[in-house]
Amino acid sequence: YDVKQIVISSTYSINDLKEDLKGMYQKAGVKGEGVMFLLTDSQITNERFLIYINDLLASGEIPDLFAIDEIDAIVNSVTNRAKAE
């Protein structure tokens, strides 16, 4: 498994969190690699982070994380890989 931990800085925002989550979803879902997301309470600098983390833990789906064109590319990639297997 690849351990991922976000690096908090004074400029780390919701968009940065979403980009980090996108990367982890791509790695786990499209590439099929194991990912462990490590997050501590001190890294939650914005309470809105909890909304995304809660969605991740509750259903695995984060609404509006990917744009429509990104979703289409992911579906095509996963479909091609599934057909090959």
Buried (B, 14 or more C-beta within 10 A) or exposed (E): EEEBEBEBEEEBEEEBBBEBBBEBBBBBBBEEEEBEBEBEEEBBBEEEBEEBBEBBEEEEEBEEBBEEEEEEBBEEBEEEEEEEE
